[in-house]
Amino acid sequence: MGHGSRHRRPAPGRRHERTQDGRQVAPTTSPRRSGSRAAKFVGATVALSLGAGVTAVMAGAVDKGSAPTSVRVSANADTYVYQEYPGENRGAATKLTASNQAKLHTRSYVKFTVQGVPADVTPKAHLLLSSDRNQPSAVELHAVADTGWNAMSMTMRNAPAVGALVATAKPAARQTSLDFDLTGVVKGNGTYSFAVVAPQAGTVSAVFASEHGADGPALALDWSDTAGKPAPAPSSAAPTQPALPSMSPLPTSPSKPAPSSSSSTPAPAPGPGHPSTGGTLFGTSLWTGDGSNAAQALARESNAFGRPDIVRTYYTGMPAAWPGSAGVSGGPVAVSFKAAPKDVMSGRLDGQFANWFASAPKDRPIFWSYFHEPENDVESGSFTTADYRAAWVHLAGLADRANNPQLRSNLILMCWTLQPGSHRNWQDYFAGASVIDTIGWDCYNKSFSKGSYGDPASMLGTAVATSKAAGVNWAVAELGSKMASGDSGAGRAAWLTKIGSYARANGAAYITYFDSTVGGDFRLLDAASKNAWRQVIAG
């Protein structure tokens, strides 16, 4: 049809620093207080580096009468590598992934250096990772003997070998954080290096990297009750090293068919990573096919529905310099642009894209989409799904370098692609949760000719379930329905109200109505439909 996570804002008032290789990192945190004894630093030093071989240092002298017994230090560097894209570097990414999906295999590398722990103690040690997404039931942490690697130059081709299993995180259902117990592994001062691996087929773990802000990886050390005790052996270490499934040979079997959509497909309950109420952004597309410009289209939509939470805009080619149509509203936007994958991969457009990402506003969510609805272009032979995925990976790397957490990569596919009759597999277009933040689905009511409107769970349930199972947020980039036969508008109004309730209850990132005549007249011109969508936007 047309021409298309929750907010992740950095903590206010935090001063970022630069590492030796130029990466911007979150500042280290203050030591945690233990009982009445403040962890007062005057000469002790604790340092942590995850990735890149760069260390963030927390330093100061220890008050002899009140020596620290615990500390929590934020990470300042990290990276991950791809099997399918062995030359890609992700050192500037705002997230780390460990994926064991059919067409995407990744693993993350973390490294830290500890100083200042007294020689006669063995601290309790936990590596803590956080995210806004549900985690798989098991994620592994492996030792890496090589501690000299650099995140800004690491790719799959030069990534260090992965060693023995040292810890396994087993989060509860819908848990968004990971906790690796490294007691007995991190025994005191020194440099330690690890790899995060997804051991189960079809799973992916995506967590915040240090570039995301204060919620990046952290190491928590505590020796308040371990003074003088010998170091315990790591309980999760395996006597023999199993093969690493996340870096197994690429699968050669044909793709499985995409899940079918039916009225019996319930949408999963919202997890902690998806807001259950009040967090969904609602708005409309800014259609300019009537000769209006973007500003005039915004005025028209605002007059009809009130000021939208979000607008959907389209560039038919390369994105225009900001503000352009993408910035006309001054608020959240879902914006798409197009360029041939071969041109993206050639690198000749890197400067234009890098400038666009770097100059993007940082005070609002920007759901950016490369080549929305690529399915028909692939089927016409314009490019392959492999080329499309590779272009996404390349662009996501450029976006990461802008260090703007408001940039949300937003794959946009047709809801029809999830239907068996399409003979498509949506995963062919999906570059993985390490690249894609949100999948925006273009979904239209097909029952209007029968005088009815589809039940929201029937229309959207498979899209919701598919997105959440892939470890990404979900949205509807284009929602539309012609007026059903025999309806004066009351039926469509009721349907719009139900869509709004369903979207909020199931944690949609955003829903934009396709208020346009492209492909049919989907405009909300009747009073009942206008008022219903206005009320949905108003919340």
N, C-alpha and C positions, 0 to 999 in steps of 0.2 A: 504494500500500500504506500504510505507516505514517503517523503524524502528523508529513529529510534528505537548506600551503607550508612549506613547512617553517618552522621557528621563525626569527623575525627579531627577535632581541633587540638592543636598543641597546647600544653598547659600554659596559662598566662604567666607573664612575669619571669619566664625562665631564660637565662642568658645562654645561648649556644656558643660553642667554641669550635675551632678548626683543628683537625688532626694534622699530623705531619704530612699526609698525602692530600690535604686540602678538603677533606670531607667535613661537612658540618655535623656536629653531634650534640646530643643533649648533655647538659652539665651533670656532673656526678651529684648524688644525693648526700644528705647529711647522715652521719652514723645514727643507727637506731639506739634509743635509750634503753638501758636494761635496769629495771627496778628504779631505785633512787639514785643509781650511779650514772651520771651523764657520761656518754662516750666522748670525752673531751680530748681532741687531737692537738698535739703540739709538736710532734716529731715523727710519729708513726705514719706510714704511707700504705695505702691500699690502692691497687690499680686493677682495672678490668679492661680487656680488649676482646671483642667478639668480631672476628674477621680481621682483615687488613694488617695485622701485626702492629696496630697502633694502640697506645695505652692511654686511657683517661685516668688521671692520678688525683687521689684525694690525699692531701698531705697536711702535716702539722705536728707539733710536739705533743707527746703524751704527758699529761699531768700525772706525776708519779703517785699521787694519792688517790687517783681515780682513773685507773687504766681501763680502756674499753674492753668489753667482752663480746661485742657483736657489731656487725656492720653490714649495710646493704649498699651495694654500688651499682649504678646504672651502667649499662653497656655503652660503648661508643663506636663500635664497628662490627660488621657482619656481612655475610653474603650467602648466595646459594648458586648451584650450577644445574644445567640442563643436560640430559642425555640427548634429546632430540635436536638441540641447538648448541652443539659443543663449543662454538666460538663466542657465545654470548656471555658478557660480563654483567652481573647484577649487583655490583658493589654499592650502587647508589639507591637500591630499592628500599621502599618503606616497609616491606614485609619480607619474611623468610618463609620458604615453603619446603615441605618434604612430601613429594607426590609419588604415588604408585598407581596412577591411572593408566588406562590402556594406551593412550597416545601422549602421555606426559609423565616423565620420570625426572624428579629433581631431588636434591638433598641439600641441606644447609650446613654451613660450617661456622663454628663459634670457637673463640679462643680467649682466654683470660690469663692475666698475670696477677699474682697475689703477693703482696709484701706487707710486713708489719704484724703478722701473726706470731705470737711468742713461740719460741722454739720448743717449749715443754708442753704444748697443748696440741690436740687434734680437733679442729673445729667441726661442728655440724655444718654441712654445706648443701645448699639447694640452688640449682639453676632454675630460674622462674621465667616463663614466657607467657605473654598475654595476647589477646586478640579480641575481635568482635564476632568471631565465628565459632560454631560448634566444632569440637575436636573429635577425631576418630577414637575408637576405644583403646588403641595402643599406639604409642609413638616411641621409638627407640633413640637412645643416645649412645654413640660409639666413640671410642678413643681414637685420636689421630696423633700419630707419633711426630709428624712434621709440625713444628710450631713456627716456621719461618714464612708461611704463605701471606700474601697480600690480597685483601678483598677487592681492591680496585683493578687488579690485573688477573684475578683468578677466573678461569673458565673450566668447562668440563675437561678440556684437553690437558690442563696442567694442575688439576685439583689433586691434592695429596690423597694417598691411599687411606681407606677406612679400616680401622682395626677392630678390636674386641668390643663386644657389648658391655657397657658399664652401668646403664640404668634404663629402666622402662617406665614411662609415664602412662598411667591407666586412668584417664579422666572419666568422671561419671557422665551419664547421658546429658547432652546439651551443655556440657561444661566448656567454657571458652579459654581456659588457661591450662598450662602444663607445668608440672613440678617434677624435676628430676632430682632425686636424692643422690648427692655426690659425696656423702659422708664416707670417709675412708678412701675416696678417690682423690679429692682435693685435700691433701693431708697437711698443707701448710703453705709456706712461701714457695713460689715457683710459677712457671708458665704451663698452662694446660690447654689442650686443643681437642675439640669434639666435633662430631658430625651428627646431625639430626636426620633420622631415616624413618620412612613410613613402611612398616613391615607387611601390612595387609594389602592385598590386591584391591584396587578400586578406591583406595582412600587417599586423602590429601590433608595435610595439616598446614594451615597458614597462620602465622603469628606476626606481631609487630616487630619490625627491625628498629635499630637505634635511630635511624633517620625519621621514624614516625614521631619521636618525642620521648617524653618521660616514661611512657609505658613500654619502652623497648626492653630487651633482655636484661636481666639483673641477676647478680650473684649474691646470695644471702649467706653470711658466715656467722656462726655463733659458737663461742667457746666458754660460755658462762658456767657450764657444769661438766667440762671435759678436761680441766687442767690436770696434767699428770697422768691421764689415762692413755693406754696404748691405742693406736689407730685400729679400728675394726676393719675387717676385710669387706670390700664392697659386696653387698648381698646379692646384687642383680647381675654380677659378672658371670658370663657363661664359660664353662671349661673349654668348649670348642667354639670356633667362630663360624656361624652359619653364613650361607650366601646372602647377599644383600638384594632382596627382591626389588627395591626401588630403582636399582641400576641394572636390572636384568636385561637380556637382549630384547630389542624391540619386537612386539608381537607381530606375527604374520597372518593371523587368522582374520577373516572378514569381520567388519564391524557388526555389533549386535544392533538390531532394530531399535529405534527410539521408543520410549514408553508411549502407550496409547492413552488417549484422553477419553474419559467416560464420566457419566454422572456419578458412578460409584467410586471415583477416585477422590478420597478426602484429602484436603490440604493438611499438612502436618501442623501440629501446634507450634506456635512461635517459640523459638529458643531465646536464650539470654542475649544472643548477638543480634536479634531482630526486635525492634520495639513492638510491643503488643498493642499499644493504644497511643494515639496522638502524635506519633512520630512521622507518619507518612506525609509527603509533600504532594499536593494536588494542584493541577493547573491545566493549561491547554497548549495546543500548538499555535504558532504564530504564522497563519496562512497568508501568503502575499499574492496568491494567484488571481486575486481580483484587482490587481494593480496597486495595492497599498504597499507601503514600505513597512519595515519591522516596527517602527515607532507607532505608525498608524494602526497596525494590526494589534499591538499591545493595548492601545487605547480602546479599540473595538472590543477586545476580549475582556478588559477590565470593566468596561461599561456594562457588559452583559453578565459577568460572573463575579465582579469584585476583583480586587488585586490578587492575582494568582500566586500561590506559594512557589511555583516553578513554571518555566515556559520551555516549550520544545521548539528548537530552531534547526534549520538545515542549511548547510553549505553544499552546493552541488559539486564543488571541487575542493581546492585547498581552503582552509579557514582564513577568513579575513583578520587583519590585525584588530586587536582589542581596542574599543569595545565591540564594534561590529554588531551584527544582529544577536550574537551570543550574549552580549553585555547590555543590550538595550533596556532590560528590565531592572538592572542593578541588583538582581537577586539570583537565586539558584536557577540553573539552566541545564537542560539535556540537549547537547549540540552534537551534530554529526557532520562529517566531512568525507571527501572521497579522493583517493589517488590510487593508481594501479599498484598492486603489490610489487611488481618488478621495479617500479620507480621508487617505492619506499625502501626496498631492500638494496637498491643501488647506492643509497647514501646521498644522492644528489639533492634530496629534499630535506636533509637533516637540519640545515641551518634555519630554514623556514619553520619547520616544526619545533625545533628547540626554542626559537624566539617566541613562538606562540605559547608554548607551555610556560616558558620563563616569565612572560608578561601577563599571564592569567591572574585574575583577582584572587586574593587569599582570604577574603572575608565572606565567601559563599561557596556552597558545593557546586562543582562543575562536573557533570556526568558527560564525559567526552566519548564519542563513539567513532570508530573508524569503519567506514563503508557499511552503513546499516543495511539490513536485509540483503546479505550477499548471495543468498541461495540461488536466485534466478540467474545472477551473473555467472556463478559457477556452472550451472547447468547449460548455459549458452556457450560455455567454453572460453569466457573472458579471462579466467584464471582458475587455479586449482585450490582446493581447501588447504592443502599443505602450504601453498604460497600465501594464502590469506592468514593462516595461523602465524607463519613466520613474520609477516608484516606487523601483526599485532605485537609480537614479542619485541620487535625492533622499536616500534613506537612507544611501547610501555617503558622501555629502557630510557628513551629520550625524556618521557614525562617524569620518570623518577629523578632525573638529574635536576629538574626544576625545584625539587625539595619543597613541594607544595602539597600538603596533605588534603587540600580541598579538591585536587584533581582525582576524579573517580573514573577509572576505565570501565566502559559500559558497552559490552557486546549487545547488539540489537538484532534479534531474529524474529521470524514470523511464528506465531502460535501454530500455524498450519504445519510447520516443520515437525512438530511433536506428534502429528497424526499419522497413523500407519499408511494412509492413502497418499501421503507425500513421498513415500519411499526414500526418505532422508533420515540421516542420523545427526541430530543436533551437535553431537560431540565432534563431528568432523570440522566444525567451525570454531570450536572452543579451544583457546590456547592454554587453558588451565587456570585454576584459582590463583596461581602465582602471578598471572598476568591480568586477569579479569576481576574487577571488584563486584560488578553488578551485571546481571543479564536483564536487559529490557526487552519484553516481549510485545509484539504488535498483534493485538487480539481484537477481533471484530465479531459482533453478534451476527451469526449466520441464520438465525431463526426468524428474522423479520418478515421474510416472505410467507411464513406460516402463521403470521400474526402473533408472534411471541418473542420473548427476550430470554436469553440463556441464563440459567442459574449461575451465579458467580463461581461456586465451587466446581461446577461442570465446565465452565469456560476457562477458569484460571488454575484449577487444582493441580493439573499436571505440570504447568509452568512453575508453580510455586514449589512443588515437590522436587522437580528436576533441578531447580536452582539451588535449593537448600542442600540437596544430596551432593551437589558439586562443590559445596562449601563457599557459595557466593550469595550476595543479596539478590533480591528480585524486584522487578519494577514492570510497569506497563508503559512503554514508550508511546504507543498509539492505542487508544481505546476508542471504539466507534460503533455506532449502530444507526442504520437508517430507521425511519419511523416505520413501525410494524403495521401491516395491513389492518385497517379498522381502528387504529389507535389515534386518539386526539392529542396525545402527549402524556397523559397520566401514566400509561404503562411504562413508557421509557423513563419517565421521572422516577417511578418506583424502582426500576432496574438500576438507575444511576445511584440512588440512595443505597441500595443493597451492595453495589460494587464498592462504594466508599467504606461501608461498614466492614466488608470482607477484607479489603485491603489493609485497613487499620488493624483488624484482629489478627492478620497473618503477617504483619510486619513488612509491608511493601516499602521500598525506599521512596518511590514516587509513582504517581499515575497521572499521565497527561492525556486529555481527551483530544481526539483528532477533529477539530472543528473546521472542516474543510470539505470541498467538493471533489477532491482528487479520488478517483475510483468510485464515485457515487456521492450523493449528498448526505453527509454525516453531520451537517451543522445543527446545532441546537437552537432552532429559531422559535419554537413554541414556548409560551410562558411557563408551562409546567416543567419542561426539561431545563430551561434556563434557571429557574428558581431552585430546582433540585441540585444542579451542579454548583450553583452559587453556595448553597447550604453545605455541600460536601467540602468545598474549599474553605469555607468559614469554620468548619469543624464543629 
